[in-house]
Amino acid sequence: MRGRAVPKVVISGYYGFGNCGDEAMLFAIITLLRRRVPDLSVAVLSERPRETARDFGVQAVPRRNVRLILRELRDADLLLSGGGNLFQDVTSFRSVFYYAAIVVLARMLRKKICIYGQGIGPLNHQASRCLVGWVIRMANIITLRDEISLQELAAIGVSKPAHVMADPVFGLGKELADWERGRALLEAAGVYDGNESAPAASKEPGGAEHKKTPVIGISLRRWPDLGASLESVARLADSMASEGWKVVFVPLQPNDVAVLNRVREKMRLPAVIMDNIRGFRDLMAIMTHLDFCAGMRLHFLIFAAMFGVPAVGLSYDPKVARFMDQVGMPVVSVSEVTAEKLIHVAGALLADNDLARERLEKRVTELKARAEENADLVVALINS
C-alpha cells in the first residue's frame, strides 16, 4: 500500500445534512467496509464535519473546503463516490458539478475511483449528460443500485462495464433496530400507551397474547405542486384512521415537518408527527412498530422493505418508482395521485398482506446479498 500500513478511503456524498436516509447509507458503507478491513481509515466530506466525525468514528472535513479535500485525497487509496442519487440535475446543475468535481480532483491525484451504489439520473440537460459521462468513465469500478441507472449510462454513451447491486442500506441488519427505543418514541409522541405498544399478536414473558392497534407510517417531503397530493394523502390517512389505525407521520429530515403538518391540518381524525426522531437509529426503531407505509422518501420505503412492511410509494423522482419495482410494491406518481386511487392501491395491498410480506422477504434477501457483494468489490479494488 505504497509504504502505508493502513488503507484509506475518502467518501463523497450528501452527508452532514441531517437526512436520516443518507446518514444510514453512510453508516452502512462504513460498516460493510470495516467489517472486511477493520483498520480502514475513512474520511468523509460533510456539511457538518464535527457531527459526522463524532457520530461515525471517522475523519471528516467540510465538503466545500478544496484545500482540506485535496489533503485527504492525497493521502488516500480510493475515492468512493456514493451512495445515493448524486448525478442528477432535477434539483440543480450544481449538484452534478459538485460531485463531478470531486471525482476530477481524485483523478488528477491518480487515485482509484469507485462510483458506489449510485442511482444515475434524471439528466435533463446536455451539459449534465456530457459531464456525467466524462467523469463516470474515470472510475475504476462502477456499481449501481438499479437496472434503470445502467440504461441511463448507456443513453449518455458510457459503455464501460458496470455492476447492478443495491442501495448500501441493505447491508445493515435488522438487529440494529431497538424495539424498546421505538416503543418509547411512539409513547412519548402520544401514538399509544404502554398497554398496546407490543407487536401484533405477541406474547409477553408471562404468556398472555394480545394485539396492538395497527400503525400506518407516512413520509413526505417538500416538492413543487404537492397541493392535490397532500389532500389525497390526508384522505388516505382519514380512511385508515376510521378503520382503527393509528396514523404516524415520519419526517426523515427536519424540513419534512412543515409539509407533514399541512397534511395533518387537512385531516378530520387525529394523527401524530414523530418530530422526536433523532437520526437513522430512531427511524429504524420506529419501523419495527409499523404495519403499513406510504411515502415519498426513498429510504423510508427501503427501511419499510427491510422490516417486511408493505408500502405504497409516492413517486416524485424516478428513483422511487425504480425501487418499488425492485421490491414488487405498488407506486403512484405524485403528479397523478387521487384519493380514490391511493385508497384503492392501499386496500388491495392490505388485502394481499401475507403474500406481500413473503415477496418483500425474498426480494430483500437478494438485495442484501448484492449490498455485501458491492463492498467486496471495493475492498478488492483497494487491495489491487
FIDO-599967 format. One record per residue (C-alpha): residue number from 1; x, y, z. Coordinates in Angstrom, 1 decimal. Example, Ala and Ser with C-alpha at 12.3 -4.5 7.8 and 13.67 -1.06 7.14 Angstrom:
// residues 2
+-----+--------+--------+--------+
!   i !     xx !     yy !     zz !
+-----+--------+--------+--------+
!   1 !   12.3 !   -4.5 !    7.8 !
!   2 !   13.7 !   -1.1 !    7.1 !
+-----+--------+--------+--------+
***
This chain:
// residues 384
+-----+--------+--------+--------+
!   i !     xx !     yy !     zz !
+-----+--------+--------+--------+
!   1 !    0.0 !    0.0 !    0.0 !
!   2 !    2.7 !    2.4 !   -1.1 !
!   3 !    4.5 !    2.1 !    2.2 !
!   4 !    1.5 !    2.9 !    4.3 !
!   5 !    0.2 !    0.1 !    6.5 !
!   6 !   -3.4 !    1.4 !    6.9 !
!   7 !   -5.5 !    1.8 !    3.8 !
!   8 !   -7.6 !    4.9 !    3.5 !
!   9 !  -10.9 !    5.8 !    1.7 !
!  10 !  -12.4 !    9.2 !    1.1 !
!  11 !  -16.2 !    9.1 !    0.9 !
!  12 !  -18.1 !   11.8 !   -1.1 !
!  13 !  -21.9 !   12.1 !   -0.9 !
!  14 !  -24.8 !   14.0 !    0.6 !
!  15 !  -23.6 !   13.7 !    4.2 !
!  16 !  -24.0 !   16.0 !    7.1 !
!  17 !  -27.4 !   17.5 !    6.2 !
!  18 !  -29.4 !   15.7 !    8.8 !
!  19 !  -31.2 !   13.4 !    6.4 !
!  20 !  -31.8 !   10.0 !    8.1 !
!  21 !  -31.7 !    8.1 !    4.9 !
!  22 !  -28.3 !    9.4 !    3.8 !
!  23 !  -26.8 !    9.1 !    7.3 !
!  24 !  -28.0 !    5.4 !    7.3 !
!  25 !  -26.3 !    4.9 !    4.0 !
!  26 !  -23.0 !    6.4 !    5.3 !
!  27 !  -23.2 !    4.1 !    8.3 !
!  28 !  -23.8 !    1.1 !    6.1 !
!  29 !  -20.9 !    1.9 !    3.8 !
!  30 !  -18.5 !    2.4 !    6.7 !
!  31 !  -19.8 !   -0.8 !    8.5 !
!  32 !  -19.6 !   -3.0 !    5.4 !
!  33 !  -16.1 !   -1.8 !    4.6 !
!  34 !  -14.7 !   -2.1 !    8.1 !
!  35 !  -16.2 !   -5.5 !    8.5 !
!  36 !  -13.8 !   -6.5 !    5.8 !
!  37 !  -10.9 !   -4.2 !    6.6 !
!  38 !  -11.1 !   -3.5 !   10.3 !
!  39 !   -8.2 !   -0.9 !   10.3 !
!  40 !   -9.6 !    1.0 !    7.4 !
!  41 !   -9.1 !    4.8 !    7.7 !
!  42 !  -12.2 !    6.7 !    6.5 !
!  43 !  -12.5 !   10.4 !    5.7 !
!  44 !  -16.0 !   11.8 !    4.9 !
!  45 !  -16.8 !   15.1 !    3.0 !
!  46 !  -19.5 !   16.5 !    5.2 !
!  47 !  -21.7 !   19.6 !    5.6 !
!  48 !  -21.2 !   19.2 !    9.4 !
!  49 !  -17.9 !   17.5 !    9.8 !
!  50 !  -17.7 !   17.7 !   13.6 !
!  51 !  -21.0 !   15.9 !   13.9 !
!  52 !  -20.1 !   13.3 !   11.2 !
!  53 !  -16.7 !   12.6 !   12.9 !
!  54 !  -18.4 !   12.2 !   16.3 !
!  55 !  -21.3 !   10.0 !   15.1 !
!  56 !  -19.4 !    7.7 !   12.7 !
!  57 !  -16.0 !    7.4 !   14.2 !
!  58 !  -14.2 !    8.8 !   11.1 !
!  59 !  -12.2 !   11.8 !   10.0 !
!  60 !  -14.4 !   14.4 !    8.4 !
!  61 !  -13.8 !   17.7 !    6.5 !
!  62 !  -16.0 !   20.4 !    5.2 !
!  63 !  -17.4 !   19.3 !    1.8 !
!  64 !  -16.6 !   22.7 !    0.2 !
!  65 !  -13.1 !   23.3 !    1.5 !
!  66 !  -11.0 !   22.4 !   -1.5 !
!  67 !   -7.7 !   22.6 !    0.4 !
!  68 !   -8.7 !   20.1 !    3.0 !
!  69 !  -10.4 !   17.8 !    0.4 !
!  70 !   -7.1 !   17.8 !   -1.5 !
!  71 !   -5.2 !   17.0 !    1.7 !
!  72 !   -7.4 !   14.0 !    2.4 !
!  73 !   -7.3 !   12.7 !   -1.2 !
!  74 !   -3.5 !   12.9 !   -1.4 !
!  75 !   -3.2 !   10.5 !    1.5 !
!  76 !   -6.0 !    8.2 !    0.3 !
!  77 !   -6.0 !    4.9 !   -1.8 !
!  78 !   -9.5 !    5.4 !   -3.1 !
!  79 !  -12.3 !    7.9 !   -3.6 !
!  80 !  -15.7 !    6.3 !   -3.0 !
!  81 !  -18.4 !    8.5 !   -4.6 !
!  82 !  -21.8 !    7.5 !   -3.3 !
!  83 !  -24.1 !    6.1 !   -2.4 !
!  84 !  -27.3 !    8.0 !   -3.4 !
!  85 !  -28.6 !    9.7 !   -6.4 !
!  86 !  -25.7 !   12.2 !   -6.8 !
!  87 !  -25.5 !   12.5 !  -10.6 !
!  88 !  -28.9 !   14.1 !  -11.4 !
!  89 !  -29.9 !   17.6 !  -12.4 !
!  90 !  -33.6 !   17.6 !  -11.1 !
!  91 !  -32.7 !   19.7 !   -8.1 !
!  92 !  -30.0 !   21.8 !   -9.9 !
!  93 !  -26.9 !   21.5 !  -12.1 !
!  94 !  -24.8 !   22.5 !   -9.2 !
!  95 !  -25.3 !   19.0 !   -7.7 !
!  96 !  -23.9 !   17.4 !  -10.8 !
!  97 !  -21.0 !   19.8 !  -11.0 !
!  98 !  -20.0 !   19.4 !   -7.3 !
!  99 !  -19.8 !   15.6 !   -7.3 !
! 100 !  -18.2 !   15.5 !  -10.7 !
! 101 !  -15.5 !   18.0 !   -9.5 !
! 102 !  -14.6 !   15.7 !   -6.6 !
! 103 !  -14.1 !   12.8 !   -9.0 !
! 104 !  -11.9 !   15.0 !  -11.2 !
! 105 !   -9.8 !   16.0 !   -8.2 !
! 106 !   -9.2 !   12.4 !   -7.3 !
! 107 !   -8.3 !   11.6 !  -10.9 !
! 108 !   -5.8 !   14.5 !  -11.0 !
! 109 !   -4.1 !   12.9 !   -8.0 !
! 110 !   -4.1 !    9.5 !   -9.7 !
! 111 !   -6.3 !    7.9 !   -7.1 !
! 112 !   -8.5 !    4.9 !   -7.6 !
! 113 !  -12.2 !    5.8 !   -8.0 !
! 114 !  -15.3 !    3.8 !   -7.3 !
! 115 !  -18.8 !    5.0 !   -8.2 !
! 116 !  -20.6 !    3.2 !   -5.4 !
! 117 !  -24.2 !    2.0 !   -5.2 !
! 118 !  -25.5 !    5.1 !   -7.1 !
! 119 !  -28.7 !    5.8 !   -8.9 !
! 120 !  -28.0 !    7.8 !  -12.1 !
! 121 !  -30.3 !   10.4 !  -13.5 !
! 122 !  -32.5 !   12.0 !  -14.4 !
! 123 !  -30.1 !   14.1 !  -16.5 !
! 124 !  -32.3 !   16.6 !  -18.4 !
! 125 !  -29.6 !   18.9 !  -19.8 !
! 126 !  -27.0 !   18.2 !  -22.4 !
! 127 !  -24.3 !   19.8 !  -20.2 !
! 128 !  -25.1 !   17.4 !  -17.4 !
! 129 !  -25.1 !   14.3 !  -19.7 !
! 130 !  -21.7 !   15.3 !  -21.1 !
! 131 !  -20.2 !   16.0 !  -17.7 !
! 132 !  -21.5 !   12.8 !  -16.0 !
! 133 !  -20.5 !   10.7 !  -19.0 !
! 134 !  -17.0 !   12.1 !  -18.8 !
! 135 !  -16.4 !   11.6 !  -15.1 !
! 136 !  -18.1 !    8.2 !  -14.9 !
! 137 !  -15.5 !    6.9 !  -17.4 !
! 138 !  -12.8 !    7.9 !  -15.0 !
! 139 !  -13.9 !    5.3 !  -12.4 !
! 140 !  -12.1 !    2.1 !  -11.9 !
! 141 !  -15.3 !    0.4 !  -10.7 !
! 142 !  -19.0 !    1.5 !  -11.3 !
! 143 !  -21.7 !   -0.1 !   -9.1 !
! 144 !  -25.3 !    1.0 !   -9.4 !
! 145 !  -28.4 !    0.4 !   -7.4 !
! 146 !  -30.8 !   -0.4 !  -10.2 !
! 147 !  -31.1 !   -1.5 !  -13.8 !
! 148 !  -32.5 !    1.8 !  -15.0 !
! 149 !  -29.3 !    3.5 !  -13.9 !
! 150 !  -27.4 !    1.2 !  -16.2 !
! 151 !  -29.8 !    2.2 !  -19.0 !
! 152 !  -29.1 !    5.9 !  -18.2 !
! 153 !  -25.4 !    5.4 !  -18.5 !
! 154 !  -25.9 !    3.7 !  -21.9 !
! 155 !  -28.1 !    6.6 !  -23.0 !
! 156 !  -25.2 !    9.1 !  -22.4 !
! 157 !  -22.7 !    6.9 !  -24.1 !
! 158 !  -21.0 !    5.2 !  -21.2 !
! 159 !  -20.1 !    1.6 !  -22.4 !
! 160 !  -17.8 !    0.9 !  -19.5 !
! 161 !  -18.8 !   -2.3 !  -17.5 !
! 162 !  -21.0 !   -1.5 !  -14.5 !
! 163 !  -22.3 !   -3.8 !  -11.8 !
! 164 !  -26.0 !   -3.5 !  -10.7 !
! 165 !  -26.0 !   -4.0 !   -7.0 !
! 166 !  -28.3 !   -2.5 !   -4.3 !
! 167 !  -28.6 !    0.5 !   -2.1 !
! 168 !  -25.9 !    0.2 !    0.6 !
! 169 !  -28.5 !    0.4 !    3.4 !
! 170 !  -29.5 !   -3.2 !    2.6 !
! 171 !  -26.2 !   -4.1 !    4.2 !
! 172 !  -27.5 !   -3.1 !    7.6 !
! 173 !  -29.0 !   -5.8 !    9.8 !
! 174 !  -32.5 !   -5.6 !   11.4 !
! 175 !  -30.8 !   -6.4 !   14.7 !
! 176 !  -29.6 !   -2.8 !   14.8 !
! 177 !  -33.2 !   -1.7 !   15.4 !
! 178 !  -34.0 !   -1.1 !   19.0 !
! 179 !  -37.7 !   -2.2 !   19.5 !
! 180 !  -37.8 !   -0.8 !   23.0 !
! 181 !  -36.5 !    2.6 !   21.8 !
! 182 !  -39.2 !    2.6 !   19.1 !
! 183 !  -41.9 !    2.0 !   21.7 !
! 184 !  -40.6 !    4.8 !   23.9 !
! 185 !  -40.5 !    7.2 !   21.0 !
! 186 !  -44.1 !    6.3 !   20.0 !
! 187 !  -45.3 !    6.6 !   23.6 !
! 188 !  -43.6 !    9.9 !   24.0 !
! 189 !  -45.3 !   11.2 !   20.9 !
! 190 !  -48.7 !   10.0 !   22.1 !
! 191 !  -49.2 !    7.4 !   19.5 !
! 192 !  -50.3 !    4.8 !   22.0 !
! 193 !  -49.8 !    3.9 !   25.6 !
! 194 !  -47.8 !    1.1 !   27.1 !
! 195 !  -50.7 !   -1.4 !   27.2 !
! 196 !  -50.9 !   -1.5 !   23.4 !
! 197 !  -47.3 !   -1.0 !   22.3 !
! 198 !  -46.3 !   -4.6 !   21.9 !
! 199 !  -46.0 !   -6.1 !   18.4 !
! 200 !  -49.2 !   -7.5 !   16.9 !
! 201 !  -50.2 !  -11.0 !   18.2 !
! 202 !  -47.2 !  -11.1 !   20.5 !
! 203 !  -46.7 !  -12.8 !   23.8 !
! 204 !  -45.1 !  -11.2 !   26.8 !
! 205 !  -42.9 !  -13.4 !   29.1 !
! 206 !  -45.9 !  -14.3 !   31.2 !
! 207 !  -47.5 !  -15.8 !   28.1 !
! 208 !  -50.6 !  -13.6 !   27.7 !
! 209 !  -51.3 !  -12.9 !   24.0 !
! 210 !  -52.6 !   -9.6 !   22.9 !
! 211 !  -52.7 !   -7.3 !   19.9 !
! 212 !  -51.8 !   -3.7 !   19.4 !
! 213 !  -53.6 !   -1.1 !   17.3 !
! 214 !  -52.1 !   -1.2 !   13.8 !
! 215 !  -50.0 !    1.7 !   12.8 !
! 216 !  -49.5 !    3.3 !    9.3 !
! 217 !  -46.4 !    5.4 !    8.8 !
! 218 !  -46.4 !    8.2 !    6.2 !
! 219 !  -43.4 !   10.0 !    4.9 !
! 220 !  -43.5 !   13.1 !    2.7 !
! 221 !  -41.0 !   15.8 !    1.6 !
! 222 !  -41.2 !   19.3 !    0.2 !
! 223 !  -41.7 !   19.2 !   -3.6 !
! 224 !  -43.3 !   21.7 !   -6.1 !
! 225 !  -47.0 !   21.4 !   -6.8 !
! 226 !  -47.9 !   19.0 !   -4.0 !
! 227 !  -51.2 !   20.6 !   -3.2 !
! 228 !  -53.5 !   17.9 !   -4.7 !
! 229 !  -51.3 !   15.1 !   -3.4 !
! 230 !  -51.5 !   16.4 !    0.1 !
! 231 !  -55.3 !   16.2 !    0.0 !
! 232 !  -55.1 !   12.7 !   -1.3 !
! 233 !  -52.7 !   11.6 !    1.5 !
! 234 !  -55.0 !   13.2 !    4.1 !
! 235 !  -57.9 !   11.3 !    2.7 !
! 236 !  -56.0 !    8.0 !    2.9 !
! 237 !  -54.9 !    8.8 !    6.4 !
! 238 !  -58.5 !    9.6 !    7.5 !
! 239 !  -59.7 !    6.4 !    5.8 !
! 240 !  -57.2 !    4.3 !    7.7 !
! 241 !  -57.9 !    6.1 !   11.0 !
! 242 !  -61.6 !    5.5 !   10.6 !
! 243 !  -60.9 !    1.8 !   10.4 !
! 244 !  -59.0 !    1.8 !   13.7 !
! 245 !  -55.4 !    2.5 !   12.5 !
! 246 !  -53.0 !    4.9 !   14.3 !
! 247 !  -51.6 !    7.4 !   11.8 !
! 248 !  -48.0 !    8.4 !   12.3 !
! 249 !  -46.2 !   11.0 !   10.1 !
! 250 !  -42.4 !   10.2 !    9.9 !
! 251 !  -40.0 !   13.0 !    8.9 !
! 252 !  -36.6 !   11.9 !    7.6 !
! 253 !  -35.2 !   15.4 !    7.5 !
! 254 !  -36.2 !   18.4 !    9.8 !
! 255 !  -37.8 !   20.4 !    6.9 !
! 256 !  -40.2 !   17.5 !    6.2 !
! 257 !  -42.2 !   18.5 !    9.3 !
! 258 !  -43.8 !   21.5 !    7.6 !
! 259 !  -45.3 !   19.5 !    4.8 !
! 260 !  -46.4 !   16.8 !    7.2 !
! 261 !  -48.2 !   19.4 !    9.3 !
! 262 !  -50.1 !   20.6 !    6.2 !
! 263 !  -51.4 !   17.1 !    5.7 !
! 264 !  -52.4 !   16.7 !    9.3 !
! 265 !  -54.3 !   20.0 !    9.1 !
! 266 !  -56.4 !   18.6 !    6.3 !
! 267 !  -57.4 !   15.5 !    8.2 !
! 268 !  -60.6 !   15.1 !   10.1 !
! 269 !  -59.2 !   12.5 !   12.5 !
! 270 !  -56.2 !   12.6 !   14.9 !
! 271 !  -52.6 !   11.9 !   13.7 !
! 272 !  -49.2 !   12.3 !   15.2 !
! 273 !  -46.0 !   13.7 !   13.8 !
! 274 !  -42.9 !   12.0 !   15.0 !
! 275 !  -40.8 !   15.1 !   15.5 !
! 276 !  -38.8 !   13.4 !   18.2 !
! 277 !  -36.8 !   11.3 !   15.7 !
! 278 !  -33.1 !   12.0 !   16.1 !
! 279 !  -31.2 !   10.1 !   13.4 !
! 280 !  -31.5 !    6.9 !   11.5 !
! 281 !  -31.3 !    4.6 !   14.5 !
! 282 !  -34.5 !    6.2 !   15.8 !
! 283 !  -36.0 !    5.8 !   12.4 !
! 284 !  -35.1 !    2.1 !   12.4 !
! 285 !  -36.6 !    1.7 !   15.9 !
! 286 !  -39.9 !    3.3 !   14.7 !
! 287 !  -40.0 !    1.0 !   11.7 !
! 288 !  -40.2 !   -2.1 !   13.9 !
! 289 !  -43.7 !   -0.9 !   15.1 !
! 290 !  -45.2 !    0.0 !   11.7 !
! 291 !  -47.7 !   -2.3 !    9.9 !
! 292 !  -48.1 !   -0.4 !    6.7 !
! 293 !  -46.4 !    2.6 !    5.0 !
! 294 !  -47.0 !    5.2 !    2.3 !
! 295 !  -44.3 !    7.6 !    1.4 !
! 296 !  -42.1 !    9.7 !   -0.9 !
! 297 !  -38.8 !    9.4 !    0.8 !
! 298 !  -36.7 !    6.6 !   -0.7 !
! 299 !  -35.0 !    5.4 !    2.4 !
! 300 !  -38.3 !    5.4 !    4.3 !
! 301 !  -39.5 !    2.9 !    1.7 !
! 302 !  -36.2 !    1.0 !    1.8 !
! 303 !  -36.5 !    0.6 !    5.6 !
! 304 !  -40.1 !   -0.5 !    5.2 !
! 305 !  -39.0 !   -3.2 !    2.8 !
! 306 !  -36.2 !   -4.3 !    5.1 !
! 307 !  -38.6 !   -4.7 !    8.0 !
! 308 !  -41.2 !   -6.5 !    5.9 !
! 309 !  -43.7 !   -3.7 !    6.0 !
! 310 !  -45.9 !   -3.5 !    2.9 !
! 311 !  -45.8 !    0.1 !    1.4 !
! 312 !  -47.1 !    2.3 !   -1.3 !
! 313 !  -44.6 !    4.6 !   -2.9 !
! 314 !  -45.4 !    8.1 !   -3.9 !
! 315 !  -43.0 !    8.8 !   -6.7 !
! 316 !  -41.7 !   12.4 !   -7.1 !
! 317 !  -38.5 !   11.1 !   -8.7 !
! 318 !  -37.7 !    8.1 !  -10.8 !
! 319 !  -35.6 !    6.6 !   -8.1 !
! 320 !  -38.8 !    5.9 !   -6.0 !
! 321 !  -40.5 !    4.1 !   -8.8 !
! 322 !  -37.3 !    2.1 !   -9.6 !
! 323 !  -37.0 !    0.9 !   -6.1 !
! 324 !  -40.7 !    0.0 !   -5.7 !
! 325 !  -40.4 !   -2.1 !   -8.8 !
! 326 !  -37.3 !   -3.8 !   -7.4 !
! 327 !  -39.2 !   -5.0 !   -4.3 !
! 328 !  -42.6 !   -5.6 !   -6.1 !
! 329 !  -44.5 !   -3.0 !   -4.2 !
! 330 !  -47.0 !   -0.5 !   -5.8 !
! 331 !  -46.2 !    3.1 !   -6.7 !
! 332 !  -48.3 !    6.1 !   -7.6 !
! 333 !  -46.9 !    9.3 !   -9.2 !
! 334 !  -47.4 !   12.4 !   -7.0 !
! 335 !  -48.4 !   14.2 !  -10.2 !
! 336 !  -51.3 !   11.8 !  -10.9 !
! 337 !  -52.4 !   10.7 !   -7.5 !
! 338 !  -56.0 !   10.9 !   -6.4 !
! 339 !  -57.5 !   10.0 !   -3.1 !
! 340 !  -59.6 !    7.2 !   -4.7 !
! 341 !  -56.5 !    5.7 !   -6.4 !
! 342 !  -54.4 !    5.9 !   -3.3 !
! 343 !  -57.1 !    4.3 !   -1.1 !
! 344 !  -57.7 !    1.6 !   -3.7 !
! 345 !  -54.0 !    0.7 !   -4.1 !
! 346 !  -53.5 !    0.6 !   -0.3 !
! 347 !  -56.6 !   -1.5 !    0.2 !
! 348 !  -55.5 !   -4.0 !   -2.4 !
! 349 !  -52.1 !   -4.3 !   -0.9 !
! 350 !  -53.5 !   -4.8 !    2.6 !
! 351 !  -55.9 !   -7.5 !    1.3 !
! 352 !  -52.9 !   -9.4 !    0.0 !
! 353 !  -50.8 !   -8.7 !    3.1 !
! 354 !  -49.3 !  -12.1 !    3.7 !
! 355 !  -48.2 !  -12.6 !    0.1 !
! 356 !  -46.8 !   -9.0 !    0.1 !
! 357 !  -44.7 !   -9.8 !    3.1 !
! 358 !  -43.4 !  -13.0 !    1.6 !
! 359 !  -42.5 !  -11.2 !   -1.6 !
! 360 !  -40.6 !   -8.5 !    0.4 !
! 361 !  -38.6 !  -11.1 !    2.3 !
! 362 !  -37.4 !  -12.7 !   -0.8 !
! 363 !  -36.5 !   -9.5 !   -2.6 !
! 364 !  -34.8 !   -8.0 !    0.4 !
! 365 !  -32.7 !  -11.2 !    0.8 !
! 366 !  -31.5 !  -10.8 !   -2.7 !
! 367 !  -30.7 !   -7.0 !   -2.3 !
! 368 !  -28.8 !   -7.6 !    1.0 !
! 369 !  -26.6 !  -10.1 !   -0.8 !
! 370 !  -25.9 !   -7.5 !   -3.6 !
! 371 !  -25.0 !   -4.9 !   -1.0 !
! 372 !  -22.5 !   -7.3 !    0.6 !
! 373 !  -21.0 !   -8.0 !   -2.9 !
! 374 !  -20.7 !   -4.3 !   -3.5 !
! 375 !  -18.4 !   -3.9 !   -0.5 !
! 376 !  -16.4 !   -6.9 !   -1.6 !
! 377 !  -15.7 !   -5.2 !   -5.0 !
! 378 !  -14.5 !   -2.0 !   -3.2 !
! 379 !  -12.1 !   -4.0 !   -0.9 !
! 380 !  -10.7 !   -5.9 !   -3.9 !
! 381 !  -10.0 !   -2.5 !   -5.6 !
! 382 !   -8.3 !   -1.1 !   -2.5 !
! 383 !   -6.1 !   -4.2 !   -2.4 !
! 384 !   -5.3 !   -4.4 !   -6.1 !
+-----+--------+--------+--------+
***
